[in-house]
Amino acid sequence: MTEEERIFNGILFSPGHPDLKAIKLRSHNLSSQYSRTFEDQTEEREALLMQILGRKGERCFIQGPIFFHYGVHTEIGNHFFANYNLTVQDDAKVTIGDHVSFGPNVTIVTPIHPFIASERRQMLDQNGEPKSLCYAKPVTIGNDVWISANVTVCGGVTIGDGCVIGAGSVVTQDIPEGSFAAGVPCRVIRPITESDSMRYKPEILADCSIIE
């Protein structure tokens, strides 16, 4: 079993393994290149994102600066928007659906470290060698999700379709579809219903209209 396969199997792995370090170095360098581009350098940005992610959906715009840890462990759907300072620590798989928007400073973190200090320092790997080891859990974000500014999504979390996550939240558990959730830790505040439609906010809707 490769070290990367160990990650995907949810068991302890060595983040300092040469194979993993090579993937991360490539992604870190490409992320740095992307972050140094200008917003109107659309072709350069598109090419760099394809290199970082391997593949992505249509109409994917990321404001930058960005930081992808592995890059190729992240899958992004169609019509994705991310504002400034997106960080994706994608040791485990990160899956993002269609029509998803992120506010500034959104962070997704999949790795998990032991609670016991001595175990964080070193444990014995599968070959009996002392190594710094951790494990990771995947993150799944459904379709039509809006994640507000300064939100952290932790490993092992699934956010259902149509959710809104309030600013500053730390998401440590699954959020069911169609929910407005917020807080530290993030909790469901209430379901999103028809009464949330902009049609019931004429003072904000002004001379605009809802597509029926």
N, C-alpha and C positions, 0 to 999 in steps of 0.2 A: 504494500500500500504506500503510495506517495504521500508526502507531507500535505500536499493540497487535498488529496482524497481524505486525509484525516480531518481536515477542516470541515469538509462537506458531510462527513459522518458524525460530526458533533463531538469528537473526542479530542483529547489533548494533542497539541502539535507544537512544534518549535518555530516561532516566528523568525528566528535567526537562521533557519536552514537556508543554504545557498540558493536553492531553487526558488524559494519564496522571496528571498531578498532581491533576486533578479527581476521578478515580476513587479515587485513594489518599486524598485529603483526606476524601472521604465515608466510606470504610472506616475510617480512623483515628478520625474523630469518633464513628462508630457503635460501634466497638470500645471507645472510652473511655466511652461511655454505658453499654454492657453491663457494663463493669468496675466501674461505680459502683452497679449494682443489687444488691439483696440476693437471697440464694439462693431465698427463698420468693416472689419477684416473678416467678413462672413465666410469666405471660401477657406481661409486658413483655419478658422475656428471649427468649421465643419470637418475638415480633414483631421484636425487634432482630436476632436471628440470621437471620430471613428477609430482612431488609433487607440485611444484610451479605453473605450468601451468594447471595441470589436464590432458591435452592431447596435443600432438604436432605432427608435421609431421616427416617423416623419414629423417635421415641424417641432424640433427640439431646440429650445433657446435657453442657454445658461449664461447669465449676466457676467459671472466671474467677479473676483477671483474664485478659483475652485481648488478642491483637494480630493482626489480619489486615491485610496490606499492601494488597491489592486486594479480597479477599473474594470477589468474583464470579468469580475464577479458581480457586476451590476448590469441589470437589464432595464431599460427605460422604454416605455410605450410611446404612442403618438401624442402630439400636442402637449408636450411637457414644457413648463416654464419654471426656472429657478432664479431667484434674485441673488443679490450679492452673498459671497462667502459660503457657498455650499461645501460641506465636508461630508464625504461618504467613506467611512472606515469599513470597507466591504471585505473583511476576511471571509465571513460566510456570505452566502448569496443575498443580494438586495434586489428585489423585484418591484418596479414602479409601474402602475397601470397607465391607461390613457386619460388624457385631459386632467392631468395633475399639475397643481401649482404650488410652489414653495415660496415663502417670504424670505427676507434676509436672514442670514446666520442659522440656517437649518443644518443640523448635524445628525447623521445616522451612524450609530456605532454598534458593530456586531460582536467584537471580541469581549470575552469575560475572563477576569483574572481571579485566582483563588483568594478567599478571604484571609486565610492564615498567612502571616507575613513570611514565615520560613518557606512556605510552599510557593509564594510569589517569587522568592529569590531563585530557588532551583528545586527541581524534582528529577527523578531518574526517568529517562525516556525509554522507549521500547527496546533499546539496545543496552539499557543499564547505565547510560552515560548521564552525568549531571547537566541539566539544561534548564533554561528559562522556558516554561511551558504555559500555554493558556488554551482556551477553547473558544468557540464562537457559535452564535445562533443566528439564523437568517431573519431578515426583515421583509415583510410583504406589505405593500401599499396598494390599495385597490384603485378602481377607476373613479374619476370625478372627485378627487380628494383635494382639499385646500389645507395646507399646513402653514400656519402663520409664522411671524418672525420669532427667531430665537427659540425654536422648538428642538428638543433632543429626542430622537427615537432610539430606544435601546434594543439590543439583540433579543430575538425570540418573539417580537411583536408583529401582529397583523392588524392593519387598519383597514376596515371594510369600505366598500364603495360608498361614495357620496358623503363622506365625513368631513367635518371642519374641526381642526385642532387649534385651540386658542393660543395666542402669543405667550411665549415663555414656558410652555408646558414641557414636562419630562414624561414621555410615554413609556411606561414600564410593563403594561399589560395590553391585551387585545382590546380594540375598540370596535364594537359592532357597527355594521353598515348603517348609514343614515343618521349618525349621531353628531351632536355638537359636544366636544369634550375639551376639558382644559384643566390646568392645575399641576401641582407638583406634590405627589405623583398625579398624572393626568387621569381624570375620571369623567365618565359620561355626565354631562349636565342635563341634557334633555334630547329627545329626538328632534330631527329637523322635519318640519311639516309644511303644508301648503301656506300656512299663515306667515311663514318666513319670506314669502314671495315679495319682490319689489313692488308688485301691483298694490300692495297694502301700505306702501310708503310713498304716497304721491308727492310729498314735499321733497323727496330725494329723486324720485323718478322724473319729475319735472316734465319736460317735453319729449322724453324718451318713452319707449314702450316695450312690453314683453313680447317675445316671439311666441305666438300661439301654435 
